[in-house]
């Protein structure tokens, strides 16, 4: 089978497309013939050795898969050969086949094509876990989403509005903010032109925001934290800006607020039953037409390096997807 391989840490251009042996399933695993794999920001980190997981070399990045079950391992009972599925794996998705835990896979939904299925799991799973389990977002609260037009950011806008919050979307261009408004944002902040802290104050009449969803990091994190309401929750989701901010710890003291970590992948593996319940709710919303991923572009397998570079250059709105076959 063909796979994109990372043989040494480096930029996307260092990846190569090669022939590798097909995988065999272990106990509780299924082999998925991958039709599409979503591109996520952690994919750009794992190939540089900057992510929490460091797979043994060589490896293929890619976590958000959709495809057809090709083989079933011992003890795996949820799926049979020929079933169409989507799911999450730690790495290995930029390939024609992969072994996946059946506990982290789900039946592909009616009317959902493979690229759409490969755009679903990580982005919506992260944002719903963040807002529901970590922030305990309440109806009527105000939610600020940084990097709001990105893959996870746009789902946070969409889900925050669905959960009854007033949503303020912050992004770097007016075009990205227009997309956020189409997904339900009540107010917007263009942080390439406007002062984040001052705009939060204006938009909340001095109260501040109850929840900050931050997948960006960098220079905007502290400004957002300074704009929090009393007993607010600041969600640390990721660092797409490349810089991990150093937050003055007097700020959570003065605000009486919490800084809360969000690591959905670890949550999904440690608490599969809770993740299943969350995913079932997301599936219900999808089937009802309440949520729908925004796919910006689809790339062939050979163009994985370009897709990852576009992600790093912040040229992406919503999701981008690798179509394998």
PyMOL commands that set and color helices and strands:
alter all, ss='L'
color gray80, all
select helices_A, chain A and resi 12-14+41-46+102-104+114-117+121-134+151-162+174-182+196-203+220-226+250-255+264-270+272-287+301-312
alter helices_A, ss='H'
color red, helices_A
select strands_A, chain A and resi 2-5+16-19+29-39+64-72+84-88+97-101+105-107+142-146+166-171+187-190+209-214+228-236+258-261+295-300+319-323
alter strands_A, ss='S'
color yellow, strands_A
deselect
rebuild
show_as cartoon
